Amino acid sequence: MKQIQKINARQMTIFVIFYFIGSTILITPATLAAGGKQDAWISAIIGVIVSLFFVWFYTSIAKLNPEKNFIEYLEIVLGKWVGKFVSMLYILFFILSAAGSVWIIGDFMTTQVMPATPAVVFHIAFTMVVIFGVRWGIEVLARSAEIFFFWFIVLLLFFILFLLADIKVENITPIFENGFHPIVQASLYFISISGVTMFTFLLILPSARNAQSIRKTMMIGTFFGGMVLVVITFLCISVLGPTLTEYNVYPTYALAKKVNLGNFLERIEVIIAGIFMVTIFIKTTLYFYAIMISLAQTFRLKDYRPLVFPVGMWIVILSLVIYPSSVYAENWNSNVWIPFVFTFGFVFPIIVWGIGKWKARKRKEVRN
């Protein structure tokens, strides 16, 4: 399938920022605090630095054949049948990731906002919005993200400013109390959920108008999104404390409840809920778009749009059973997710990159 829709560098940067933040703005501080304790914000900084390396690596793969997306490139490098098999595995990954994001929406809404409403209502409503976003195409989604981005910045700045007076320095001390190893170990989850999943953009990069500046664009977006997560993690630790942050499923939402300006402005958790809805919507939609592009390329479809609604319904069904409970989800994230995502985000890409470089060198030698 030929991608004809194009997005500019600013829109791509906004996509990267929203995608990198995704659902992590609500859940990552708890995971980092579980390992890094009061040094969780340092784990976030390490995670951002390593994530920048992964972005550099993925853009290196994209530069091997800028006109082709990753699924197309798989068949060029690995051959038709092996390439299609690996493509199917990536489609499975994107489907599971999209279903996981939908599950998070349902769990958040039923545990924090509207506990009397069945989760399936939120799953269907959210997925329908995602379906419309994918059907309209990447250009429309990019323009929508630009509008969202203004309000994202405004709400985020208000949220941070309201909490500055509540920071307790003693909550982040002593630094390095448990050594450096727990900090690095905690950062591994941050990297797995934000940095390593950036390979999704290998399906989107061919839509960029200026392919020459794509590395700079993605680096800027990753750094900005990473700094947002560093600040949010720091605020959770310094205001709530490491223990309360660790034992809250959604510590950032709990953090918003702490805001109290003169008994007049308080309980502004709607701000963080709004930020979360925007970032996870963009991330889930990009997952869904990657599914459609992968299916269209693998099965040589001229148009993916007839498949959008059926695939969306399958994702709703899967989202209802993918995690039987929050405990199961936590166990999956702790024991299965990291090797699972590194297989798709590092092992397969480095094999493809190595074979691609070798074939390019061989072609150059033949021409000479």
Residue frames as qw, qx, qy, qz and C-alpha x, y, z in Angstrom:
[[0.000, 0.887, 0.462, 0.000, 0.00, 0.00, 0.00],
 [0.424, 0.374, -0.008, 0.825, 1.37, 3.39, -0.99],
 [0.266, -0.684, -0.442, 0.516, 1.27, 6.05, 1.73],
 [0.305, 0.583, 0.300, 0.691, 0.31, 9.38, 0.15],
 [0.336, -0.908, -0.190, -0.161, -0.58, 11.39, 3.25],
 [0.580, 0.300, -0.322, 0.686, 2.24, 13.51, 4.62],
 [0.451, -0.857, -0.234, 0.089, 2.92, 15.31, 7.91],
 [0.302, 0.817, -0.275, 0.407, 5.42, 18.07, 8.64],
 [0.492, 0.232, -0.640, 0.543, 8.28, 18.11, 11.15],
 [0.265, -0.303, 0.392, -0.827, 6.31, 20.00, 13.82],
 [0.831, -0.131, -0.092, -0.533, 3.46, 17.50, 13.66],
 [0.819, 0.127, -0.543, 0.138, 5.88, 14.58, 13.85],
 [0.201, 0.316, -0.597, 0.709, 7.52, 16.12, 16.93],
 [0.546, -0.243, 0.248, -0.763, 4.13, 16.43, 18.63],
 [0.902, 0.001, -0.342, -0.262, 3.34, 12.82, 17.74],
 [0.621, 0.224, -0.632, 0.406, 6.61, 11.71, 19.35],
 [0.105, -0.319, 0.494, -0.802, 5.94, 13.73, 22.51],
 [0.734, -0.163, 0.091, -0.652, 2.43, 12.38, 22.98],
 [0.894, 0.104, -0.426, -0.097, 3.45, 8.83, 22.09],
 [0.447, 0.315, -0.657, 0.520, 6.45, 8.86, 24.44],
 [0.286, -0.250, 0.485, -0.787, 4.33, 10.07, 27.35],
 [0.513, -0.146, -0.771, -0.347, 1.29, 7.88, 26.57],
 [0.717, -0.559, -0.352, -0.221, -0.07, 6.10, 29.62],
 [0.677, 0.011, -0.449, 0.582, 3.24, 6.40, 31.46],
 [0.040, -0.497, 0.159, -0.852, 2.32, 9.81, 32.83],
 [0.696, -0.471, 0.000, -0.542, -0.07, 8.04, 35.22],
 [0.970, -0.223, -0.073, -0.067, 1.54, 4.68, 35.97],
 [0.718, 0.420, -0.364, 0.419, 5.32, 4.97, 35.56],
 [0.109, -0.674, 0.433, -0.588, 6.06, 6.95, 38.77],
 [0.834, -0.373, 0.236, -0.331, 4.68, 4.03, 40.82],
 [0.969, 0.171, -0.077, 0.161, 6.85, 1.47, 39.03],
 [0.452, 0.612, -0.352, 0.545, 9.97, 3.64, 39.29],
 [0.369, -0.640, 0.379, -0.558, 9.33, 4.27, 42.99],
 [0.964, -0.209, 0.038, -0.160, 8.95, 0.53, 43.63],
 [0.895, 0.154, -0.105, 0.406, 12.56, 0.01, 42.54],
 [0.438, 0.461, -0.161, 0.755, 14.31, 3.35, 42.84],
 [0.378, -0.626, -0.520, 0.441, 12.42, 4.65, 45.93],
 [0.055, -0.884, -0.133, 0.445, 13.27, 8.33, 46.45],
 [0.220, -0.468, 0.542, 0.663, 15.72, 8.15, 43.52],
 [0.572, 0.476, 0.667, 0.035, 12.95, 7.28, 41.05],
 [0.321, 0.914, 0.039, -0.245, 13.38, 10.62, 39.28],
 [0.154, -0.653, 0.659, 0.340, 17.02, 9.70, 38.59],
 [0.517, 0.117, 0.836, 0.142, 15.79, 6.42, 37.06],
 [0.473, 0.777, 0.390, -0.145, 13.56, 8.51, 34.79],
 [0.091, 0.874, -0.343, -0.333, 16.54, 10.63, 33.67],
 [0.337, -0.336, 0.836, 0.273, 18.54, 7.49, 32.85],
 [0.540, 0.422, 0.728, -0.022, 15.52, 6.16, 30.96],
 [0.374, 0.883, 0.090, -0.269, 15.32, 9.31, 28.83],
 [0.066, -0.725, 0.598, 0.335, 19.03, 9.14, 27.95],
 [0.393, -0.080, 0.896, 0.190, 18.84, 5.48, 26.90],
 [0.510, 0.631, 0.558, -0.175, 15.60, 6.16, 25.00],
 [0.243, 0.859, -0.222, -0.393, 17.45, 8.77, 22.93],
 [0.200, -0.415, 0.833, 0.306, 19.89, 6.03, 21.92],
 [0.463, 0.306, 0.832, 0.004, 17.00, 3.82, 20.76],
 [0.411, 0.824, 0.224, -0.320, 15.57, 6.69, 18.73],
 [0.049, 0.730, -0.556, -0.395, 18.98, 7.18, 17.08],
 [0.333, -0.133, 0.918, 0.168, 19.04, 3.45, 16.32],
 [0.483, 0.541, 0.674, -0.139, 15.54, 3.40, 14.81],
 [0.340, 0.868, -0.040, -0.360, 16.24, 6.41, 12.62],
 [0.141, -0.537, 0.752, 0.356, 19.39, 4.64, 11.42],
 [0.429, 0.212, 0.874, 0.085, 17.19, 1.76, 10.25],
 [0.406, 0.777, 0.393, -0.278, 14.80, 4.19, 8.56],
 [0.109, 0.818, -0.343, -0.449, 17.66, 5.86, 6.68],
 [0.422, -0.181, 0.828, 0.321, 18.66, 2.55, 5.05],
 [0.089, 0.339, 0.762, 0.545, 15.55, 2.83, 2.86],
 [0.104, 0.188, 0.322, -0.922, 13.63, 6.07, 3.56],
 [0.462, 0.028, -0.393, -0.794, 10.87, 5.34, 1.04],
 [0.625, -0.168, -0.742, -0.178, 9.86, 2.07, 2.71],
 [0.593, -0.596, 0.235, -0.487, 8.23, 1.48, 6.07],
 [0.303, -0.483, 0.805, -0.163, 9.56, -1.23, 8.38],
 [0.786, 0.159, 0.550, -0.233, 7.12, -3.92, 7.24],
 [0.713, 0.689, -0.092, -0.092, 8.08, -3.35, 3.61],
 [0.136, 0.760, -0.627, 0.101, 11.74, -3.37, 4.55],
 [0.656, -0.290, 0.668, -0.198, 11.36, -6.69, 6.38],
 [0.873, 0.368, 0.314, -0.063, 10.46, -8.42, 3.12],
 [0.481, 0.818, -0.308, 0.068, 13.37, -6.76, 1.31],
 [0.088, -0.680, 0.690, -0.229, 15.92, -7.81, 3.94],
 [0.517, -0.214, 0.786, -0.264, 14.55, -11.17, 5.16],
 [0.051, -0.034, -0.896, -0.440, 12.86, -12.36, 2.00],
 [0.459, -0.272, -0.374, -0.759, 9.17, -12.64, 1.15],
 [0.717, -0.367, -0.562, -0.187, 8.05, -15.49, 3.41],
 [0.549, -0.232, -0.505, 0.625, 10.29, -14.90, 6.43],
 [0.033, 0.123, -0.055, 0.990, 9.50, -11.19, 6.15],
 [0.524, -0.377, -0.384, -0.660, 5.75, -11.88, 6.14],
 [0.698, -0.354, -0.604, 0.151, 6.07, -14.17, 9.16],
 [0.384, -0.158, -0.368, 0.832, 7.93, -11.53, 11.17],
 [0.180, -0.245, -0.177, -0.936, 5.39, -8.93, 9.96],
 [0.621, -0.445, -0.544, -0.349, 2.57, -11.04, 11.42],
 [0.600, -0.323, -0.524, 0.511, 4.40, -11.12, 14.74],
 [0.147, 0.000, -0.124, 0.981, 4.61, -7.32, 14.70],
 [0.411, -0.371, -0.401, -0.730, 0.91, -7.08, 13.89],
 [0.673, -0.442, -0.590, 0.058, 0.24, -9.25, 16.96],
 [0.442, -0.180, -0.368, 0.798, 2.44, -6.97, 19.07],
 [0.083, -0.158, -0.088, -0.980, 0.60, -3.83, 17.94],
 [0.558, -0.424, -0.526, -0.483, -2.79, -5.46, 18.55],
 [0.650, -0.401, -0.556, 0.327, -1.82, -6.52, 22.08],
 [0.309, -0.084, -0.215, 0.923, -0.38, -3.07, 22.81],
 [0.262, -0.290, -0.264, -0.882, -3.51, -1.30, 21.54],
 [0.650, -0.456, -0.564, -0.228, -5.73, -3.64, 23.60],
 [0.573, -0.270, -0.481, 0.606, -3.55, -2.99, 26.65],
 [0.074, 0.084, -0.053, 0.992, -3.99, 0.77, 26.23],
 [0.485, -0.386, -0.408, -0.670, -7.77, 0.38, 25.97],
 [0.680, -0.394, -0.601, 0.147, -7.71, -1.75, 29.14],
 [0.376, -0.104, -0.351, 0.851, -5.83, 1.00, 30.98],
 [0.222, -0.260, -0.159, -0.926, -8.51, 3.51, 30.01],
 [0.658, -0.409, -0.505, -0.381, -11.24, 1.22, 31.35],
 [0.664, -0.290, -0.540, 0.428, -9.36, 0.45, 34.55],
 [0.214, 0.041, -0.207, 0.954, -8.58, 4.12, 35.22],
 [0.358, -0.309, -0.230, -0.851, -12.15, 5.27, 34.63],
 [0.726, -0.392, -0.497, -0.269, -13.77, 2.49, 36.70],
 [0.684, -0.295, -0.470, 0.473, -11.38, 2.75, 39.65],
 [0.339, -0.159, -0.178, 0.910, -10.80, 6.51, 39.80],
 [0.142, -0.013, -0.179, -0.973, -13.56, 8.45, 38.04],
 [0.684, -0.045, -0.112, -0.720, -16.83, 6.51, 37.46],
 [0.121, -0.246, 0.948, -0.160, -16.72, 3.25, 39.46],
 [0.590, 0.261, 0.599, -0.475, -20.42, 2.46, 38.90],
 [0.647, 0.596, -0.187, -0.438, -20.06, 2.32, 35.11],
 [0.939, 0.009, 0.312, 0.143, -19.03, -0.99, 33.48],
 [0.375, -0.534, 0.474, 0.591, -15.57, -0.96, 31.95],
 [0.486, 0.301, 0.708, 0.415, -16.88, -2.17, 28.59],
 [0.194, 0.917, 0.339, -0.077, -18.64, 1.18, 28.10],
 [0.156, -0.869, 0.300, 0.361, -15.33, 3.03, 28.25],
 [0.524, -0.181, 0.714, 0.427, -13.59, 0.41, 26.11],
 [0.445, 0.567, 0.641, 0.263, -16.15, 0.77, 23.32],
 [0.088, 0.972, 0.173, -0.132, -16.40, 4.57, 23.52],
 [0.298, -0.746, 0.427, 0.416, -12.63, 5.08, 23.50],
 [0.514, -0.031, 0.742, 0.430, -12.05, 2.56, 20.70],
 [0.404, 0.744, 0.522, 0.103, -14.73, 4.19, 18.54],
 [0.000, 0.963, -0.104, -0.250, -12.92, 7.52, 18.79],
 [0.416, -0.489, 0.649, 0.408, -9.66, 5.78, 17.87],
 [0.558, 0.345, 0.714, 0.247, -11.38, 4.09, 14.90],
 [0.305, 0.915, 0.261, -0.026, -12.55, 7.45, 13.55],
 [0.206, -0.851, 0.356, 0.326, -9.04, 8.87, 14.00],
 [0.492, -0.220, 0.745, 0.393, -7.49, 6.04, 11.99],
 [0.502, 0.574, 0.627, 0.158, -10.12, 6.19, 9.24],
 [0.167, 0.969, 0.078, -0.162, -9.56, 9.90, 8.73],
 [0.770, 0.481, -0.116, 0.403, -5.86, 9.28, 8.20],
 [0.676, -0.239, -0.218, 0.662, -2.51, 10.42, 9.56],
 [0.195, 0.358, 0.093, 0.908, -2.83, 14.02, 8.31],
 [0.451, -0.650, -0.274, -0.547, -6.10, 14.67, 10.12],
 [0.792, -0.487, -0.302, 0.211, -4.76, 13.03, 13.26],
 [0.576, 0.029, -0.116, 0.809, -1.63, 15.20, 13.06],
 [0.056, -0.501, -0.124, -0.855, -3.67, 18.40, 12.79],
 [0.660, -0.629, -0.309, -0.272, -5.78, 17.28, 15.75],
 [0.780, -0.277, -0.270, 0.491, -2.61, 16.61, 17.75],
 [0.312, 0.306, -0.043, 0.898, -1.46, 20.19, 17.06],
 [0.393, -0.613, -0.171, -0.664, -4.68, 21.52, 18.59],
 [0.826, -0.481, -0.294, 0.025, -4.39, 19.18, 21.56],
 [0.695, 0.085, -0.274, 0.659, -0.77, 20.16, 22.09],
 [0.010, -0.547, 0.088, -0.832, -1.59, 23.78, 22.99],
 [0.673, -0.558, -0.043, -0.484, -4.00, 22.69, 25.72],
 [0.909, -0.128, -0.303, 0.255, -1.61, 19.97, 26.83],
 [0.470, 0.283, -0.283, 0.787, 1.11, 22.58, 27.48],
 [0.280, -0.548, 0.052, -0.787, -1.28, 24.97, 29.23],
 [0.834, -0.442, -0.155, -0.290, -2.77, 22.30, 31.52],
 [0.853, -0.015, -0.323, 0.410, 0.65, 20.80, 32.27],
 [0.278, 0.403, -0.266, 0.830, 2.13, 24.18, 33.27],
 [0.514, -0.544, 0.021, -0.662, -0.83, 24.91, 35.54],
 [0.925, -0.275, -0.258, -0.048, -0.50, 21.48, 37.12],
 [0.713, 0.124, -0.331, 0.605, 3.23, 21.92, 37.82],
 [0.046, 0.485, -0.184, 0.853, 2.88, 25.47, 39.15],
 [0.661, -0.530, -0.108, -0.520, 0.09, 24.49, 41.53],
 [0.935, -0.263, -0.219, 0.094, 2.31, 21.81, 43.12],
 [0.491, 0.530, -0.372, 0.583, 5.55, 23.76, 43.55],
 [0.307, -0.618, 0.335, -0.641, 4.57, 24.94, 47.04],
 [0.902, -0.297, 0.108, -0.293, 3.94, 21.34, 48.19],
 [0.755, 0.399, -0.471, 0.221, 7.41, 20.01, 47.33],
 [0.672, -0.698, 0.238, -0.064, 9.19, 18.52, 50.35],
 [0.369, 0.701, -0.609, 0.030, 12.92, 18.19, 49.76],
 [0.404, -0.411, 0.771, -0.270, 13.23, 15.59, 52.53],
 [0.873, 0.213, 0.322, -0.298, 11.16, 13.19, 50.41],
 [0.780, 0.590, -0.204, 0.043, 13.94, 12.89, 47.82],
 [0.134, 0.665, -0.662, 0.320, 16.76, 12.41, 50.32],
 [0.313, -0.665, 0.495, 0.463, 19.07, 10.71, 50.96],
 [0.669, 0.614, -0.278, -0.313, 20.11, 10.41, 47.32],
 [0.607, 0.405, -0.684, 0.028, 21.66, 7.04, 46.32],
 [0.572, -0.483, 0.496, -0.440, 20.72, 5.58, 49.71],
 [0.907, -0.008, 0.400, -0.130, 20.34, 2.07, 48.22],
 [0.495, -0.269, 0.630, 0.534, 23.13, 2.37, 45.68],
 [0.254, 0.429, -0.394, -0.772, 23.04, 2.73, 41.93],
 [0.011, 0.019, 0.964, 0.264, 21.85, -0.77, 40.98],
 [0.193, 0.548, 0.763, -0.285, 18.16, -0.34, 42.04],
 [0.206, 0.682, -0.001, -0.701, 18.05, 2.96, 40.14],
 [0.147, 0.359, -0.725, -0.569, 19.28, 1.35, 36.92],
 [0.071, 0.201, 0.976, 0.029, 16.96, -1.62, 37.40],
 [0.233, 0.637, 0.541, -0.497, 13.96, 0.70, 37.83],
 [0.195, 0.605, -0.275, -0.721, 14.91, 2.63, 34.71],
 [0.126, -0.062, 0.914, 0.380, 14.64, -0.57, 32.66],
 [0.225, 0.576, 0.776, -0.125, 10.84, -0.49, 32.87],
 [0.144, 0.786, 0.064, -0.598, 10.79, 3.18, 31.86],
 [0.000, 0.453, -0.666, -0.593, 12.91, 2.34, 28.82],
 [0.177, 0.149, 0.953, 0.196, 10.74, -0.64, 27.89],
 [0.199, 0.675, 0.682, -0.199, 7.44, 1.24, 27.96],
 [0.170, 0.898, 0.054, -0.403, 8.60, 4.50, 26.36],
 [0.042, -0.694, 0.558, 0.452, 11.95, 4.25, 24.56],
 [0.298, -0.110, 0.908, 0.272, 11.85, 0.75, 23.09],
 [0.424, 0.571, 0.693, -0.120, 8.27, 1.09, 21.82],
 [0.155, 0.740, -0.135, -0.640, 9.37, 4.01, 19.66],
 [0.241, -0.125, 0.822, 0.500, 10.03, 1.47, 16.88],
 [0.372, 0.632, 0.657, -0.173, 6.33, 1.98, 16.05],
 [0.178, 0.831, -0.066, -0.523, 7.44, 5.13, 14.23],
 [0.246, -0.278, 0.772, 0.516, 9.26, 2.98, 11.68],
 [0.285, 0.497, 0.803, 0.164, 5.75, 2.48, 10.24],
 [0.077, 0.903, 0.360, -0.222, 5.04, 6.22, 10.27],
 [0.353, -0.580, 0.268, 0.683, 8.33, 7.85, 9.21],
 [0.347, 0.203, 0.647, 0.647, 7.66, 7.44, 5.44],
 [0.038, 0.832, 0.539, 0.124, 4.77, 9.90, 5.97],
 [0.342, -0.711, -0.041, 0.613, 7.22, 12.65, 7.01],
 [0.481, 0.872, 0.089, -0.017, 7.60, 15.45, 4.46],
 [0.204, 0.840, -0.482, 0.141, 11.23, 16.20, 5.30],
 [0.973, -0.126, -0.176, 0.075, 12.96, 12.85, 5.72],
 [0.561, 0.478, -0.369, 0.566, 16.37, 14.51, 6.08],
 [0.115, -0.500, 0.419, -0.749, 15.53, 16.07, 9.46],
 [0.776, -0.351, -0.399, -0.340, 13.65, 13.09, 10.88],
 [0.684, -0.105, -0.550, 0.468, 16.36, 12.16, 13.39],
 [0.105, 0.165, -0.285, 0.938, 16.48, 15.68, 14.81],
 [0.528, -0.332, -0.217, -0.751, 12.67, 15.79, 14.94],
 [0.822, -0.296, -0.475, -0.106, 12.39, 12.53, 16.85],
 [0.548, 0.012, -0.499, 0.671, 15.24, 13.38, 19.21],
 [0.114, -0.261, 0.162, -0.945, 13.60, 16.69, 20.16],
 [0.687, -0.325, -0.283, -0.585, 10.22, 15.01, 20.71],
 [0.803, -0.174, -0.542, 0.178, 11.75, 12.22, 22.79],
 [0.370, 0.100, -0.439, 0.813, 13.73, 14.64, 24.94],
 [0.309, -0.295, 0.051, -0.903, 10.74, 16.92, 25.57],
 [0.791, -0.290, -0.364, -0.397, 8.41, 14.01, 26.36],
 [0.731, -0.056, -0.558, 0.388, 11.06, 12.47, 28.58],
 [0.156, 0.201, -0.372, 0.893, 11.54, 15.69, 30.54],
 [0.571, -0.359, -0.125, -0.728, 7.79, 15.84, 31.17],
 [0.871, -0.242, -0.421, -0.071, 7.93, 12.36, 32.70],
 [0.538, 0.104, -0.493, 0.676, 11.03, 13.27, 34.75],
 [0.150, -0.304, 0.202, -0.919, 9.23, 16.32, 36.19],
 [0.740, -0.321, -0.237, -0.542, 6.05, 14.34, 36.91],
 [0.825, -0.117, -0.510, 0.214, 8.04, 11.58, 38.63],
 [0.328, 0.193, -0.421, 0.823, 9.97, 14.16, 40.67],
 [0.389, -0.347, 0.056, -0.851, 6.73, 15.82, 41.77],
 [0.835, -0.276, -0.388, -0.275, 5.18, 12.49, 42.78],
 [0.729, -0.057, -0.501, 0.463, 8.21, 11.58, 44.90],
 [0.236, 0.182, -0.317, 0.900, 8.75, 15.04, 46.41],
 [0.442, -0.297, 0.010, -0.847, 5.07, 15.73, 47.22],
 [0.869, -0.233, -0.235, -0.368, 3.58, 12.31, 47.95],
 [0.464, -0.574, 0.667, -0.103, 6.77, 10.61, 49.13],
 [0.255, 0.350, -0.852, -0.295, 8.28, 7.41, 47.70],
 [0.172, 0.102, 0.947, -0.253, 6.06, 5.03, 49.73],
 [0.456, 0.534, 0.436, -0.563, 2.75, 6.63, 48.78],
 [0.403, 0.585, -0.436, -0.552, 3.89, 6.92, 45.17],
 [0.078, 0.245, -0.956, -0.138, 4.82, 3.23, 45.06],
 [0.147, 0.247, 0.927, -0.240, 1.53, 1.98, 46.48],
 [0.449, 0.565, 0.208, -0.660, -0.75, 4.18, 44.36],
 [0.671, 0.326, 0.612, 0.261, -1.78, 2.55, 41.09],
 [0.359, 0.724, 0.275, 0.521, -2.14, 6.00, 39.53],
 [0.493, -0.462, -0.289, 0.678, 0.09, 8.25, 41.66],
 [0.159, 0.111, 0.214, 0.957, -0.07, 11.24, 39.30],
 [0.347, -0.565, -0.520, -0.538, -3.85, 11.31, 39.67],
 [0.604, -0.608, -0.440, 0.270, -3.46, 11.12, 43.46],
 [0.441, -0.128, -0.050, 0.887, -0.93, 13.95, 43.21],
 [0.052, -0.413, -0.356, -0.836, -3.51, 16.19, 41.52],
 [0.506, -0.669, -0.517, -0.170, -5.81, 15.73, 44.52],
 [0.588, -0.373, -0.313, 0.646, -3.18, 17.36, 46.72],
 [0.199, 0.334, 0.149, 0.909, -3.55, 20.76, 45.08],
 [0.265, -0.783, -0.547, 0.131, -5.13, 23.30, 47.44],
 [0.301, 0.272, -0.012, 0.914, -4.71, 27.03, 46.85],
 [0.150, -0.110, 0.284, -0.941, -6.26, 28.98, 49.71],
 [0.298, 0.301, 0.838, -0.343, -9.15, 26.53, 50.07],
 [0.462, 0.582, 0.029, -0.669, -10.42, 27.99, 46.79],
 [0.664, 0.497, -0.471, -0.299, -8.73, 25.99, 44.06],
 [0.399, -0.369, 0.825, -0.156, -8.45, 22.31, 44.90],
 [0.670, 0.176, 0.718, -0.069, -9.04, 18.78, 43.57],
 [0.412, 0.686, -0.271, -0.535, -7.88, 19.63, 40.04],
 [0.544, -0.157, 0.804, 0.181, -7.43, 15.98, 39.07],
 [0.650, 0.659, 0.351, -0.140, -9.50, 16.73, 35.97],
 [0.195, 0.863, -0.394, -0.248, -6.37, 18.42, 34.59],
 [0.220, -0.440, 0.859, 0.144, -4.21, 15.32, 34.83],
 [0.617, 0.299, 0.718, -0.118, -7.10, 13.18, 33.57],
 [0.523, 0.810, 0.075, -0.255, -7.38, 15.45, 30.52],
 [0.061, 0.743, -0.633, -0.211, -3.65, 15.25, 29.84],
 [0.441, -0.169, 0.881, 0.002, -3.75, 11.48, 30.19],
 [0.657, 0.512, 0.511, -0.212, -6.71, 11.13, 27.82],
 [0.431, 0.840, -0.208, -0.257, -4.93, 13.12, 25.12],
 [0.027, -0.638, 0.759, 0.131, -1.60, 11.30, 25.33],
 [0.471, -0.033, 0.880, -0.048, -3.03, 7.78, 25.51],
 [0.648, 0.625, 0.316, -0.298, -5.45, 8.58, 22.66],
 [0.375, 0.794, -0.418, -0.232, -2.58, 9.58, 20.36],
 [0.174, -0.455, 0.873, 0.028, -0.47, 6.58, 21.38],
 [0.593, 0.194, 0.758, -0.189, -3.32, 4.10, 20.93],
 [0.610, 0.721, 0.116, -0.306, -4.26, 5.62, 17.57],
 [0.226, 0.730, -0.615, -0.193, -0.67, 5.33, 16.35],
 [0.387, -0.177, 0.903, -0.062, -0.64, 1.68, 17.46],
 [0.638, 0.474, 0.546, -0.265, -3.88, 1.16, 15.54],
 [0.461, 0.806, -0.210, -0.306, -2.49, 2.97, 12.49],
 [0.056, -0.554, 0.821, 0.129, 0.58, 0.72, 12.62],
 [0.559, 0.120, 0.807, -0.148, -1.74, -2.33, 12.65],
 [0.620, 0.676, 0.279, -0.285, -3.55, -1.08, 9.55],
 [0.287, 0.795, -0.478, -0.240, -0.37, -0.22, 7.65],
 [0.258, -0.380, 0.888, 0.023, 1.13, -3.60, 8.55],
 [0.620, 0.305, 0.698, -0.191, -1.98, -5.52, 7.46],
 [0.552, 0.775, 0.036, -0.304, -2.23, -3.56, 4.22],
 [0.176, 0.726, -0.639, -0.183, 1.42, -4.17, 3.34],
 [0.378, -0.244, 0.891, -0.060, 1.51, -7.82, 4.42],
 [0.524, 0.369, 0.764, -0.076, -1.62, -8.78, 2.47],
 [0.211, 0.041, 0.518, 0.828, -1.12, -6.31, -0.39],
 [0.099, 0.737, 0.650, -0.156, -4.32, -4.34, 0.26],
 [0.274, 0.516, 0.245, 0.773, -5.02, -1.14, -1.66],
 [0.281, -0.578, 0.059, -0.764, -6.97, 0.41, 1.21],
 [0.258, -0.002, -0.858, 0.445, -6.93, -0.51, 4.91],
 [0.323, -0.150, 0.215, -0.909, -10.10, 1.39, 5.83],
 [0.752, -0.171, -0.413, -0.485, -12.58, -1.51, 5.35],
 [0.701, -0.075, -0.658, 0.264, -10.66, -3.38, 8.06],
 [0.043, 0.395, -0.409, 0.822, -10.61, -0.57, 10.63],
 [0.638, -0.348, 0.101, -0.679, -13.98, -1.28, 12.27],
 [0.938, -0.097, -0.318, -0.094, -13.62, -5.12, 12.44],
 [0.608, 0.218, -0.507, 0.571, -10.11, -4.82, 13.88],
 [0.161, -0.436, 0.302, -0.832, -11.36, -2.21, 16.35],
 [0.808, -0.320, -0.058, -0.492, -14.05, -4.58, 17.61],
 [0.884, 0.031, -0.413, 0.216, -11.50, -7.35, 18.02],
 [0.316, 0.355, -0.455, 0.753, -9.36, -4.97, 20.07],
 [0.506, -0.436, 0.150, -0.729, -12.35, -4.17, 22.30],
 [0.940, -0.187, -0.213, -0.192, -12.95, -7.88, 22.90],
 [0.754, 0.180, -0.430, 0.463, -9.28, -8.51, 23.57],
 [0.038, 0.497, -0.347, 0.794, -9.06, -5.53, 25.93],
 [0.707, -0.439, 0.033, -0.553, -11.74, -7.12, 28.12],
 [0.981, -0.188, -0.038, -0.008, -9.76, -10.34, 28.62],
 [0.595, 0.585, -0.391, 0.388, -6.11, -9.34, 28.17],
 [0.134, 0.295, -0.661, 0.677, -5.70, -8.55, 31.89],
 [0.475, -0.480, -0.728, -0.116, -8.13, -10.42, 34.17],
 [0.467, -0.826, -0.273, 0.156, -7.18, -8.11, 37.04],
 [0.061, 0.951, -0.265, 0.150, -4.82, -5.31, 38.05],
 [0.646, -0.546, 0.530, 0.065, -2.66, -7.85, 39.89],
 [0.829, 0.253, 0.431, 0.251, -2.32, -9.88, 36.68],
 [0.424, 0.875, 0.030, 0.233, -1.42, -6.70, 34.76],
 [0.264, -0.874, 0.403, -0.066, 1.25, -5.81, 37.30],
 [0.773, -0.267, 0.555, 0.150, 2.71, -9.33, 37.13],
 [0.735, 0.556, 0.298, 0.248, 2.75, -9.17, 33.31],
 [0.204, 0.949, -0.136, 0.199, 4.51, -5.80, 33.36],
 [0.450, -0.751, 0.481, -0.034, 7.07, -7.01, 35.89],
 [0.658, -0.270, 0.693, 0.118, 7.92, -10.44, 34.47],
 [0.663, 0.379, 0.606, 0.223, 6.84, -10.66, 30.82],
 [0.327, 0.923, 0.169, -0.112, 6.61, -7.21, 29.26],
 [0.161, -0.832, 0.418, 0.327, 10.32, -6.29, 29.29],
 [0.414, -0.211, 0.795, 0.390, 11.66, -9.36, 27.40],
 [0.483, 0.592, 0.645, 0.029, 8.56, -9.29, 25.18],
 [0.258, 0.948, 0.093, -0.162, 9.01, -5.68, 24.04],
 [0.235, -0.719, 0.542, 0.366, 12.82, -5.93, 23.75],
 [0.598, 0.112, 0.746, 0.270, 12.36, -8.83, 21.32],
 [0.422, 0.745, 0.481, 0.188, 10.38, -6.58, 18.97],
 [0.018, 0.999, 0.009, -0.033, 12.13, -3.32, 19.79],
 [0.214, -0.794, 0.542, 0.174, 15.75, -4.47, 19.82],
 [0.611, -0.167, 0.750, 0.190, 16.40, -8.09, 18.78],
 [0.614, 0.561, 0.535, 0.150, 14.45, -8.06, 15.48],
 [0.251, 0.965, -0.006, -0.072, 15.47, -4.49, 14.54],
 [0.267, -0.747, 0.556, 0.250, 19.18, -5.10, 15.14],
 [0.638, 0.055, 0.727, 0.250, 19.02, -8.26, 12.99],
 [0.494, 0.769, 0.394, 0.093, 17.27, -6.32, 10.23],
 [0.005, 0.965, -0.209, -0.157, 19.70, -3.41, 10.56],
 [0.478, -0.508, 0.655, 0.289, 22.73, -5.74, 10.41],
 [0.613, 0.281, 0.687, 0.269, 21.47, -7.65, 7.35],
 [0.342, 0.904, 0.258, -0.016, 20.42, -4.40, 5.69],
 [0.139, -0.880, 0.378, 0.252, 23.86, -2.85, 6.19],
 [0.554, -0.253, 0.732, 0.305, 25.53, -6.02, 4.89],
 [0.568, 0.536, 0.596, 0.188, 23.36, -6.12, 1.76],
 [0.190, 0.974, 0.040, -0.114, 23.94, -2.42, 1.12],
 [0.310, -0.708, 0.554, 0.310, 27.71, -2.95, 1.36],
 [0.604, 0.060, 0.742, 0.283, 27.51, -5.90, -1.03],
 [0.469, 0.781, 0.407, 0.067, 25.55, -3.83, -3.57],
 [0.012, -0.955, 0.213, 0.206, 28.13, -1.05, -3.32],
 [0.475, -0.450, 0.683, 0.324, 30.96, -3.52, -3.90],
 [0.610, 0.381, 0.661, 0.212, 29.19, -4.93, -6.99],
 [0.322, 0.927, 0.188, -0.032, 28.70, -1.45, -8.45],
 [0.150, -0.865, 0.423, 0.222, 32.37, -0.62, -7.88]]
